[in-house]
Amino acid sequence: MTMPTICLVSAAPGDVVPGRELADPDCAEFPGLMDRAEVKAWLQAIGYGPDDENELIYLVTEDDPGTIPAGFEYITVVL
């Protein structure tokens, strides 16, 4: 059984990155993802806060076409 691999990408409003913004109702859900220690540490390191309107987190799955553009902070997580 292959474990899914996803990426979380830090972006600003208007940036073009693959995937879906976490607040998008059509965004895939992975229960417990945001509670994982490595994800929490990454969010803290990039200064993300859920109330920050200038910081968006995109979820990129293996089904999303395209690659993460250079210069964007991201974390890869194997579920």
PDB file of N, CA, C and O in Angstrom:
ATOM      1  N   MET A   1       0.840  -1.178   0.000  1.00  0.00           N
ATOM      2  CA  MET A   1       0.000   0.000   0.000  1.00  0.00           C
ATOM      3  C   MET A   1       0.888   1.246   0.000  1.00  0.00           C
ATOM      4  O   MET A   1       1.751   1.399   0.865  1.00  0.00           O
ATOM      5  N   THR A   2       0.676   2.120  -0.960  1.00  0.00           N
ATOM      6  CA  THR A   2       1.452   3.346  -1.065  1.00  0.00           C
ATOM      7  C   THR A   2       0.813   4.431  -0.217  1.00  0.00           C
ATOM      8  O   THR A   2      -0.397   4.649  -0.276  1.00  0.00           O
ATOM      9  N   MET A   3       1.630   5.105   0.566  1.00  0.00           N
ATOM     10  CA  MET A   3       1.135   6.194   1.402  1.00  0.00           C
ATOM     11  C   MET A   3       1.065   7.452   0.549  1.00  0.00           C
ATOM     12  O   MET A   3       1.998   7.742  -0.200  1.00  0.00           O
ATOM     13  N   PRO A   4      -0.045   8.214   0.653  1.00  0.00           N
ATOM     14  CA  PRO A   4      -0.147   9.445  -0.141  1.00  0.00           C
ATOM     15  C   PRO A   4       0.872  10.483   0.327  1.00  0.00           C
ATOM     16  O   PRO A   4       1.183  10.596   1.512  1.00  0.00           O
ATOM     17  N   THR A   5       1.372  11.226  -0.642  1.00  0.00           N
ATOM     18  CA  THR A   5       2.288  12.328  -0.362  1.00  0.00           C
ATOM     19  C   THR A   5       1.599  13.616  -0.763  1.00  0.00           C
ATOM     20  O   THR A   5       1.061  13.723  -1.865  1.00  0.00           O
ATOM     21  N   ILE A   6       1.614  14.591   0.126  1.00  0.00           N
ATOM     22  CA  ILE A   6       1.023  15.893  -0.162  1.00  0.00           C
ATOM     23  C   ILE A   6       2.049  16.966   0.164  1.00  0.00           C
ATOM     24  O   ILE A   6       3.026  16.719   0.871  1.00  0.00           O
ATOM     25  N   CYS A   7       1.812  18.149  -0.359  1.00  0.00           N
ATOM     26  CA  CYS A   7       2.630  19.309  -0.016  1.00  0.00           C
ATOM     27  C   CYS A   7       1.712  20.414   0.472  1.00  0.00           C
ATOM     28  O   CYS A   7       0.588  20.559  -0.010  1.00  0.00           O
ATOM     29  N   LEU A   8       2.189  21.181   1.417  1.00  0.00           N
ATOM     30  CA  LEU A   8       1.523  22.404   1.844  1.00  0.00           C
ATOM     31  C   LEU A   8       2.417  23.538   1.370  1.00  0.00           C
ATOM     32  O   LEU A   8       3.623  23.529   1.613  1.00  0.00           O
ATOM     33  N   VAL A   9       1.825  24.512   0.694  1.00  0.00           N
ATOM     34  CA  VAL A   9       2.572  25.614   0.100  1.00  0.00           C
ATOM     35  C   VAL A   9       2.099  26.925   0.706  1.00  0.00           C
ATOM     36  O   VAL A   9       0.898  27.187   0.780  1.00  0.00           O
ATOM     37  N   SER A  10       3.045  27.745   1.136  1.00  0.00           N
ATOM     38  CA  SER A  10       2.748  29.068   1.651  1.00  0.00           C
ATOM     39  C   SER A  10       2.689  30.042   0.480  1.00  0.00           C
ATOM     40  O   SER A  10       3.625  30.113  -0.317  1.00  0.00           O
ATOM     41  N   ALA A  11       1.594  30.793   0.372  1.00  0.00           N
ATOM     42  CA  ALA A  11       1.424  31.735  -0.731  1.00  0.00           C
ATOM     43  C   ALA A  11       0.661  32.968  -0.239  1.00  0.00           C
ATOM     44  O   ALA A  11       0.070  32.964   0.841  1.00  0.00           O
ATOM     45  N   ALA A  12       0.688  34.003  -1.045  1.00  0.00           N
ATOM     46  CA  ALA A  12      -0.051  35.233  -0.748  1.00  0.00           C
ATOM     47  C   ALA A  12      -1.227  35.336  -1.709  1.00  0.00           C
ATOM     48  O   ALA A  12      -1.217  34.708  -2.768  1.00  0.00           O
ATOM     49  N   PRO A  13      -2.239  36.119  -1.354  1.00  0.00           N
ATOM     50  CA  PRO A  13      -3.355  36.307  -2.290  1.00  0.00           C
ATOM     51  C   PRO A  13      -2.839  36.760  -3.661  1.00  0.00           C
ATOM     52  O   PRO A  13      -1.996  37.652  -3.751  1.00  0.00           O
ATOM     53  N   GLY A  14      -3.348  36.143  -4.713  1.00  0.00           N
ATOM     54  CA  GLY A  14      -2.944  36.476  -6.071  1.00  0.00           C
ATOM     55  C   GLY A  14      -1.820  35.620  -6.614  1.00  0.00           C
ATOM     56  O   GLY A  14      -1.584  35.610  -7.823  1.00  0.00           O
ATOM     57  N   ASP A  15      -1.110  34.891  -5.736  1.00  0.00           N
ATOM     58  CA  ASP A  15      -0.054  33.993  -6.209  1.00  0.00           C
ATOM     59  C   ASP A  15      -0.679  32.830  -6.968  1.00  0.00           C
ATOM     60  O   ASP A  15      -1.802  32.416  -6.680  1.00  0.00           O
ATOM     61  N   VAL A  16       0.052  32.315  -7.929  1.00  0.00           N
ATOM     62  CA  VAL A  16      -0.421  31.174  -8.705  1.00  0.00           C
ATOM     63  C   VAL A  16       0.426  29.958  -8.337  1.00  0.00           C
ATOM     64  O   VAL A  16       1.608  29.873  -8.671  1.00  0.00           O
ATOM     65  N   VAL A  17      -0.212  29.026  -7.643  1.00  0.00           N
ATOM     66  CA  VAL A  17       0.435  27.774  -7.271  1.00  0.00           C
ATOM     67  C   VAL A  17      -0.560  26.645  -7.536  1.00  0.00           C
ATOM     68  O   VAL A  17      -1.765  26.892  -7.589  1.00  0.00           O
ATOM     69  N   PRO A  18      -0.080  25.408  -7.705  1.00  0.00           N
ATOM     70  CA  PRO A  18      -1.012  24.306  -7.911  1.00  0.00           C
ATOM     71  C   PRO A  18      -1.762  23.999  -6.613  1.00  0.00           C
ATOM     72  O   PRO A  18      -1.377  24.460  -5.538  1.00  0.00           O
ATOM     73  N   GLY A  19      -2.823  23.227  -6.724  1.00  0.00           N
ATOM     74  CA  GLY A  19      -3.565  22.797  -5.542  1.00  0.00           C
ATOM     75  C   GLY A  19      -4.720  23.711  -5.199  1.00  0.00           C
ATOM     76  O   GLY A  19      -5.149  24.537  -6.005  1.00  0.00           O
ATOM     77  N   ARG A  20      -5.215  23.544  -3.983  1.00  0.00           N
ATOM     78  CA  ARG A  20      -6.357  24.334  -3.500  1.00  0.00           C
ATOM     79  C   ARG A  20      -6.025  24.927  -2.147  1.00  0.00           C
ATOM     80  O   ARG A  20      -5.359  24.305  -1.320  1.00  0.00           O
ATOM     81  N   GLU A  21      -6.502  26.142  -1.938  1.00  0.00           N
ATOM     82  CA  GLU A  21      -6.313  26.807  -0.652  1.00  0.00           C
ATOM     83  C   GLU A  21      -7.099  26.032   0.398  1.00  0.00           C
ATOM     84  O   GLU A  21      -8.202  25.560   0.124  1.00  0.00           O
ATOM     85  N   LEU A  22      -6.536  25.898   1.604  1.00  0.00           N
ATOM     86  CA  LEU A  22      -7.162  25.066   2.643  1.00  0.00           C
ATOM     87  C   LEU A  22      -8.590  25.491   2.964  1.00  0.00           C
ATOM     88  O   LEU A  22      -9.412  24.646   3.319  1.00  0.00           O
ATOM     89  N   ALA A  23      -8.906  26.778   2.846  1.00  0.00           N
ATOM     90  CA  ALA A  23     -10.256  27.252   3.163  1.00  0.00           C
ATOM     91  C   ALA A  23     -11.255  26.995   2.030  1.00  0.00           C
ATOM     92  O   ALA A  23     -12.455  27.197   2.216  1.00  0.00           O
ATOM     93  N   ASP A  24     -10.785  26.557   0.874  1.00  0.00           N
ATOM     94  CA  ASP A  24     -11.656  26.266  -0.267  1.00  0.00           C
ATOM     95  C   ASP A  24     -12.516  25.049   0.076  1.00  0.00           C
ATOM     96  O   ASP A  24     -11.984  24.009   0.464  1.00  0.00           O
ATOM     97  N   PRO A  25     -13.834  25.168  -0.061  1.00  0.00           N
ATOM     98  CA  PRO A  25     -14.701  24.020   0.257  1.00  0.00           C
ATOM     99  C   PRO A  25     -14.408  22.771  -0.576  1.00  0.00           C
ATOM    100  O   PRO A  25     -14.742  21.662  -0.162  1.00  0.00           O
ATOM    101  N   ASP A  26     -13.789  22.940  -1.742  1.00  0.00           N
ATOM    102  CA  ASP A  26     -13.459  21.800  -2.601  1.00  0.00           C
ATOM    103  C   ASP A  26     -12.083  21.205  -2.291  1.00  0.00           C
ATOM    104  O   ASP A  26     -11.658  20.252  -2.943  1.00  0.00           O
ATOM    105  N   CYS A  27     -11.389  21.765  -1.297  1.00  0.00           N
ATOM    106  CA  CYS A  27     -10.069  21.259  -0.926  1.00  0.00           C
ATOM    107  C   CYS A  27     -10.215  19.888  -0.271  1.00  0.00           C
ATOM    108  O   CYS A  27     -11.080  19.677   0.579  1.00  0.00           O
ATOM    109  N   ALA A  28      -9.355  18.964  -0.682  1.00  0.00           N
ATOM    110  CA  ALA A  28      -9.364  17.631  -0.070  1.00  0.00           C
ATOM    111  C   ALA A  28      -9.080  17.748   1.426  1.00  0.00           C
ATOM    112  O   ALA A  28      -8.379  18.658   1.867  1.00  0.00           O
ATOM    113  N   GLU A  29      -9.630  16.823   2.191  1.00  0.00           N
ATOM    114  CA  GLU A  29      -9.414  16.840   3.636  1.00  0.00           C
ATOM    115  C   GLU A  29      -8.587  15.629   4.054  1.00  0.00           C
ATOM    116  O   GLU A  29      -8.809  14.504   3.605  1.00  0.00           O
ATOM    117  N   PHE A  30      -7.633  15.904   4.922  1.00  0.00           N
ATOM    118  CA  PHE A  30      -6.805  14.859   5.509  1.00  0.00           C
ATOM    119  C   PHE A  30      -6.867  15.046   7.019  1.00  0.00           C
ATOM    120  O   PHE A  30      -6.091  15.820   7.578  1.00  0.00           O
ATOM    121  N   PRO A  31      -7.788  14.340   7.688  1.00  0.00           N
ATOM    122  CA  PRO A  31      -7.956  14.521   9.132  1.00  0.00           C
ATOM    123  C   PRO A  31      -6.640  14.374   9.893  1.00  0.00           C
ATOM    124  O   PRO A  31      -5.875  13.435   9.674  1.00  0.00           O
ATOM    125  N   GLY A  32      -6.403  15.317  10.781  1.00  0.00           N
ATOM    126  CA  GLY A  32      -5.217  15.300  11.618  1.00  0.00           C
ATOM    127  C   GLY A  32      -3.989  15.935  10.994  1.00  0.00           C
ATOM    128  O   GLY A  32      -2.968  16.083  11.665  1.00  0.00           O
ATOM    129  N   LEU A  33      -4.066  16.316   9.717  1.00  0.00           N
ATOM    130  CA  LEU A  33      -2.901  16.875   9.023  1.00  0.00           C
ATOM    131  C   LEU A  33      -2.349  18.101   9.745  1.00  0.00           C
ATOM    132  O   LEU A  33      -1.142  18.192   9.971  1.00  0.00           O
ATOM    133  N   MET A  34      -3.206  19.029  10.103  1.00  0.00           N
ATOM    134  CA  MET A  34      -2.742  20.279  10.708  1.00  0.00           C
ATOM    135  C   MET A  34      -2.292  20.087  12.152  1.00  0.00           C
ATOM    136  O   MET A  34      -1.705  20.997  12.737  1.00  0.00           O
ATOM    137  N   ASP A  35      -2.556  18.924  12.733  1.00  0.00           N
ATOM    138  CA  ASP A  35      -2.137  18.634  14.107  1.00  0.00           C
ATOM    139  C   ASP A  35      -0.800  17.890  14.172  1.00  0.00           C
ATOM    140  O   ASP A  35      -0.270  17.665  15.259  1.00  0.00           O
ATOM    141  N   ARG A  36      -0.261  17.514  13.029  1.00  0.00           N
ATOM    142  CA  ARG A  36       1.024  16.802  13.005  1.00  0.00           C
ATOM    143  C   ARG A  36       2.139  17.730  13.464  1.00  0.00           C
ATOM    144  O   ARG A  36       2.149  18.913  13.122  1.00  0.00           O
ATOM    145  N   ALA A  37       3.065  17.201  14.229  1.00  0.00           N
ATOM    146  CA  ALA A  37       4.146  18.010  14.802  1.00  0.00           C
ATOM    147  C   ALA A  37       4.961  18.730  13.727  1.00  0.00           C
ATOM    148  O   ALA A  37       5.282  19.908  13.885  1.00  0.00           O
ATOM    149  N   GLU A  38       5.300  18.033  12.627  1.00  0.00           N
ATOM    150  CA  GLU A  38       6.118  18.663  11.600  1.00  0.00           C
ATOM    151  C   GLU A  38       5.373  19.779  10.878  1.00  0.00           C
ATOM    152  O   GLU A  38       5.979  20.768  10.466  1.00  0.00           O
ATOM    153  N   VAL A  39       4.059  19.622  10.724  1.00  0.00           N
ATOM    154  CA  VAL A  39       3.253  20.665  10.084  1.00  0.00           C
ATOM    155  C   VAL A  39       3.135  21.877  11.011  1.00  0.00           C
ATOM    156  O   VAL A  39       3.286  23.015  10.568  1.00  0.00           O
ATOM    157  N   LYS A  40       2.866  21.636  12.286  1.00  0.00           N
ATOM    158  CA  LYS A  40       2.789  22.741  13.248  1.00  0.00           C
ATOM    159  C   LYS A  40       4.102  23.514  13.307  1.00  0.00           C
ATOM    160  O   LYS A  40       4.100  24.744  13.345  1.00  0.00           O
ATOM    161  N   ALA A  41       5.229  22.792  13.314  1.00  0.00           N
ATOM    162  CA  ALA A  41       6.539  23.448  13.362  1.00  0.00           C
ATOM    163  C   ALA A  41       6.774  24.276  12.103  1.00  0.00           C
ATOM    164  O   ALA A  41       7.292  25.390  12.185  1.00  0.00           O
ATOM    165  N   TRP A  42       6.402  23.750  10.948  1.00  0.00           N
ATOM    166  CA  TRP A  42       6.570  24.484   9.695  1.00  0.00           C
ATOM    167  C   TRP A  42       5.710  25.741   9.685  1.00  0.00           C
ATOM    168  O   TRP A  42       6.185  26.814   9.315  1.00  0.00           O
ATOM    169  N   LEU A  43       4.441  25.616  10.089  1.00  0.00           N
ATOM    170  CA  LEU A  43       3.547  26.778  10.123  1.00  0.00           C
ATOM    171  C   LEU A  43       4.112  27.865  11.044  1.00  0.00           C
ATOM    172  O   LEU A  43       4.063  29.050  10.716  1.00  0.00           O
ATOM    173  N   GLN A  44       4.634  27.462  12.172  1.00  0.00           N
ATOM    174  CA  GLN A  44       5.229  28.426  13.099  1.00  0.00           C
ATOM    175  C   GLN A  44       6.474  29.066  12.476  1.00  0.00           C
ATOM    176  O   GLN A  44       6.684  30.272  12.609  1.00  0.00           O
ATOM    177  N   ALA A  45       7.292  28.268  11.804  1.00  0.00           N
ATOM    178  CA  ALA A  45       8.530  28.780  11.202  1.00  0.00           C
ATOM    179  C   ALA A  45       8.265  29.817  10.115  1.00  0.00           C
ATOM    180  O   ALA A  45       9.044  30.755   9.948  1.00  0.00           O
ATOM    181  N   ILE A  46       7.158  29.649   9.367  1.00  0.00           N
ATOM    182  CA  ILE A  46       6.847  30.618   8.307  1.00  0.00           C
ATOM    183  C   ILE A  46       6.002  31.771   8.815  1.00  0.00           C
ATOM    184  O   ILE A  46       5.704  32.705   8.070  1.00  0.00           O
ATOM    185  N   GLY A  47       5.610  31.709  10.099  1.00  0.00           N
ATOM    186  CA  GLY A  47       4.826  32.795  10.689  1.00  0.00           C
ATOM    187  C   GLY A  47       3.363  32.783  10.311  1.00  0.00           C
ATOM    188  O   GLY A  47       2.701  33.821  10.335  1.00  0.00           O
ATOM    189  N   TYR A  48       2.847  31.602   9.959  1.00  0.00           N
ATOM    190  CA  TYR A  48       1.440  31.501   9.560  1.00  0.00           C
ATOM    191  C   TYR A  48       0.520  31.593  10.755  1.00  0.00           C
ATOM    192  O   TYR A  48       0.760  30.985  11.798  1.00  0.00           O
ATOM    193  N   GLY A  49      -0.542  32.367  10.585  1.00  0.00           N
ATOM    194  CA  GLY A  49      -1.628  32.426  11.555  1.00  0.00           C
ATOM    195  C   GLY A  49      -2.934  32.353  10.786  1.00  0.00           C
ATOM    196  O   GLY A  49      -3.052  32.993   9.741  1.00  0.00           O
ATOM    197  N   PRO A  50      -3.917  31.605  11.255  1.00  0.00           N
ATOM    198  CA  PRO A  50      -5.159  31.432  10.494  1.00  0.00           C
ATOM    199  C   PRO A  50      -5.918  32.736  10.261  1.00  0.00           C
ATOM    200  O   PRO A  50      -6.773  32.791   9.377  1.00  0.00           O
ATOM    201  N   ASP A  51      -5.633  33.771  11.019  1.00  0.00           N
ATOM    202  CA  ASP A  51      -6.327  35.042  10.840  1.00  0.00           C
ATOM    203  C   ASP A  51      -5.566  36.006   9.935  1.00  0.00           C
ATOM    204  O   ASP A  51      -6.024  37.125   9.704  1.00  0.00           O
ATOM    205  N   ASP A  52      -4.412  35.587   9.421  1.00  0.00           N
ATOM    206  CA  ASP A  52      -3.595  36.442   8.561  1.00  0.00           C
ATOM    207  C   ASP A  52      -4.129  36.386   7.136  1.00  0.00           C
ATOM    208  O   ASP A  52      -4.004  35.363   6.463  1.00  0.00           O
ATOM    209  N   GLU A  53      -4.723  37.485   6.673  1.00  0.00           N
ATOM    210  CA  GLU A  53      -5.318  37.516   5.334  1.00  0.00           C
ATOM    211  C   GLU A  53      -4.275  37.542   4.219  1.00  0.00           C
ATOM    212  O   GLU A  53      -4.610  37.310   3.057  1.00  0.00           O
ATOM    213  N   ASN A  54      -3.021  37.819   4.554  1.00  0.00           N
ATOM    214  CA  ASN A  54      -1.975  37.907   3.540  1.00  0.00           C
ATOM    215  C   ASN A  54      -1.171  36.618   3.412  1.00  0.00           C
ATOM    216  O   ASN A  54      -0.198  36.566   2.660  1.00  0.00           O
ATOM    217  N   GLU A  55      -1.563  35.600   4.128  1.00  0.00           N
ATOM    218  CA  GLU A  55      -0.845  34.319   4.098  1.00  0.00           C
ATOM    219  C   GLU A  55      -1.859  33.207   3.868  1.00  0.00           C
ATOM    220  O   GLU A  55      -2.767  33.008   4.676  1.00  0.00           O
ATOM    221  N   LEU A  56      -1.701  32.491   2.772  1.00  0.00           N
ATOM    222  CA  LEU A  56      -2.586  31.382   2.440  1.00  0.00           C
ATOM    223  C   LEU A  56      -1.770  30.101   2.397  1.00  0.00           C
ATOM    224  O   LEU A  56      -0.583  30.120   2.072  1.00  0.00           O
ATOM    225  N   ILE A  57      -2.407  28.998   2.725  1.00  0.00           N
ATOM    226  CA  ILE A  57      -1.758  27.691   2.638  1.00  0.00           C
ATOM    227  C   ILE A  57      -2.524  26.867   1.607  1.00  0.00           C
ATOM    228  O   ILE A  57      -3.734  26.671   1.719  1.00  0.00           O
ATOM    229  N   TYR A  58      -1.796  26.391   0.607  1.00  0.00           N
ATOM    230  CA  TYR A  58      -2.380  25.563  -0.436  1.00  0.00           C
ATOM    231  C   TYR A  58      -2.002  24.108  -0.202  1.00  0.00           C
ATOM    232  O   TYR A  58      -0.879  23.799   0.197  1.00  0.00           O
ATOM    233  N   LEU A  59      -2.949  23.227  -0.457  1.00  0.00           N
ATOM    234  CA  LEU A  59      -2.738  21.789  -0.365  1.00  0.00           C
ATOM    235  C   LEU A  59      -2.537  21.262  -1.779  1.00  0.00           C
ATOM    236  O   LEU A  59      -3.387  21.446  -2.650  1.00  0.00           O
ATOM    237  N   VAL A  60      -1.418  20.616  -1.990  1.00  0.00           N
ATOM    238  CA  VAL A  60      -1.095  20.058  -3.306  1.00  0.00           C
ATOM    239  C   VAL A  60      -1.015  18.540  -3.147  1.00  0.00           C
ATOM    240  O   VAL A  60      -0.217  18.029  -2.361  1.00  0.00           O
ATOM    241  N   THR A  61      -1.844  17.834  -3.893  1.00  0.00           N
ATOM    242  CA  THR A  61      -1.840  16.373  -3.851  1.00  0.00           C
ATOM    243  C   THR A  61      -1.177  15.839  -5.114  1.00  0.00           C
ATOM    244  O   THR A  61      -0.855  16.598  -6.029  1.00  0.00           O
ATOM    245  N   GLU A  62      -0.983  14.554  -5.151  1.00  0.00           N
ATOM    246  CA  GLU A  62      -0.387  13.920  -6.330  1.00  0.00           C
ATOM    247  C   GLU A  62      -1.273  14.082  -7.560  1.00  0.00           C
ATOM    248  O   GLU A  62      -0.799  13.924  -8.685  1.00  0.00           O
ATOM    249  N   ASP A  63      -2.557  14.397  -7.360  1.00  0.00           N
ATOM    250  CA  ASP A  63      -3.489  14.571  -8.479  1.00  0.00           C
ATOM    251  C   ASP A  63      -3.449  15.971  -9.073  1.00  0.00           C
ATOM    252  O   ASP A  63      -4.003  16.198 -10.149  1.00  0.00           O
ATOM    253  N   ASP A  64      -2.797  16.925  -8.385  1.00  0.00           N
ATOM    254  CA  ASP A  64      -2.762  18.302  -8.878  1.00  0.00           C
ATOM    255  C   ASP A  64      -1.690  18.459  -9.950  1.00  0.00           C
ATOM    256  O   ASP A  64      -0.534  18.090  -9.743  1.00  0.00           O
ATOM    257  N   PRO A  65      -2.088  19.012 -11.106  1.00  0.00           N
ATOM    258  CA  PRO A  65      -1.087  19.207 -12.165  1.00  0.00           C
ATOM    259  C   PRO A  65      -0.149  20.368 -11.829  1.00  0.00           C
ATOM    260  O   PRO A  65      -0.512  21.282 -11.089  1.00  0.00           O
ATOM    261  N   GLY A  66       1.021  20.316 -12.366  1.00  0.00           N
ATOM    262  CA  GLY A  66       1.969  21.407 -12.171  1.00  0.00           C
ATOM    263  C   GLY A  66       2.904  21.157 -11.007  1.00  0.00           C
ATOM    264  O   GLY A  66       2.710  20.236 -10.213  1.00  0.00           O
ATOM    265  N   THR A  67       3.908  21.982 -10.923  1.00  0.00           N
ATOM    266  CA  THR A  67       4.878  21.884  -9.848  1.00  0.00           C
ATOM    267  C   THR A  67       4.858  23.169  -9.033  1.00  0.00           C
ATOM    268  O   THR A  67       4.342  24.195  -9.478  1.00  0.00           O
ATOM    269  N   ILE A  68       5.414  23.099  -7.861  1.00  0.00           N
ATOM    270  CA  ILE A  68       5.478  24.273  -6.996  1.00  0.00           C
ATOM    271  C   ILE A  68       6.544  25.209  -7.572  1.00  0.00           C
ATOM    272  O   ILE A  68       7.696  24.809  -7.738  1.00  0.00           O
ATOM    273  N   PRO A  69       6.162  26.448  -7.874  1.00  0.00           N
ATOM    274  CA  PRO A  69       7.134  27.386  -8.444  1.00  0.00           C
ATOM    275  C   PRO A  69       8.281  27.675  -7.472  1.00  0.00           C
ATOM    276  O   PRO A  69       8.106  27.622  -6.254  1.00  0.00           O
ATOM    277  N   ALA A  70       9.439  27.975  -8.021  1.00  0.00           N
ATOM    278  CA  ALA A  70      10.611  28.315  -7.207  1.00  0.00           C
ATOM    279  C   ALA A  70      10.287  29.525  -6.329  1.00  0.00           C
ATOM    280  O   ALA A  70       9.554  30.429  -6.732  1.00  0.00           O
ATOM    281  N   GLY A  71      10.842  29.517  -5.138  1.00  0.00           N
ATOM    282  CA  GLY A  71      10.699  30.653  -4.242  1.00  0.00           C
ATOM    283  C   GLY A  71       9.575  30.540  -3.230  1.00  0.00           C
ATOM    284  O   GLY A  71       9.474  31.369  -2.326  1.00  0.00           O
ATOM    285  N   PHE A  72       8.725  29.525  -3.364  1.00  0.00           N
ATOM    286  CA  PHE A  72       7.634  29.344  -2.418  1.00  0.00           C
ATOM    287  C   PHE A  72       8.058  28.398  -1.296  1.00  0.00           C
ATOM    288  O   PHE A  72       8.645  27.346  -1.553  1.00  0.00           O
ATOM    289  N   GLU A  73       7.762  28.775  -0.058  1.00  0.00           N
ATOM    290  CA  GLU A  73       8.013  27.893   1.081  1.00  0.00           C
ATOM    291  C   GLU A  73       7.003  26.754   1.030  1.00  0.00           C
ATOM    292  O   GLU A  73       5.820  26.985   0.781  1.00  0.00           O
ATOM    293  N   TYR A  74       7.458  25.527   1.265  1.00  0.00           N
ATOM    294  CA  TYR A  74       6.518  24.395   1.301  1.00  0.00           C
ATOM    295  C   TYR A  74       7.095  23.282   2.159  1.00  0.00           C
ATOM    296  O   TYR A  74       8.286  23.241   2.467  1.00  0.00           O
ATOM    297  N   ILE A  75       6.192  22.379   2.529  1.00  0.00           N
ATOM    298  CA  ILE A  75       6.575  21.184   3.274  1.00  0.00           C
ATOM    299  C   ILE A  75       5.925  19.997   2.580  1.00  0.00           C
ATOM    300  O   ILE A  75       4.778  20.074   2.140  1.00  0.00           O
ATOM    301  N   THR A  76       6.666  18.900   2.487  1.00  0.00           N
ATOM    302  CA  THR A  76       6.146  17.659   1.936  1.00  0.00           C
ATOM    303  C   THR A  76       5.848  16.726   3.102  1.00  0.00           C
ATOM    304  O   THR A  76       6.665  16.556   4.007  1.00  0.00           O
ATOM    305  N   VAL A  77       4.654  16.122   3.061  1.00  0.00           N
ATOM    306  CA  VAL A  77       4.218  15.245   4.145  1.00  0.00           C
ATOM    307  C   VAL A  77       3.770  13.911   3.549  1.00  0.00           C
ATOM    308  O   VAL A  77       2.963  13.879   2.620  1.00  0.00           O
ATOM    309  N   VAL A  78       4.292  12.828   4.081  1.00  0.00           N
ATOM    310  CA  VAL A  78       3.847  11.490   3.693  1.00  0.00           C
ATOM    311  C   VAL A  78       2.832  11.065   4.745  1.00  0.00           C
ATOM    312  O   VAL A  78       3.145  11.007   5.934  1.00  0.00           O
ATOM    313  N   LEU A  79       1.631  10.773   4.307  1.00  0.00           N
ATOM    314  CA  LEU A  79       0.548  10.418   5.239  1.00  0.00           C
ATOM    315  C   LEU A  79       0.484   8.929   5.499  1.00  0.00           C
ATOM    316  O   LEU A  79      -0.370   8.471   6.259  1.00  0.00           O
TER     317      LEU A  79
END
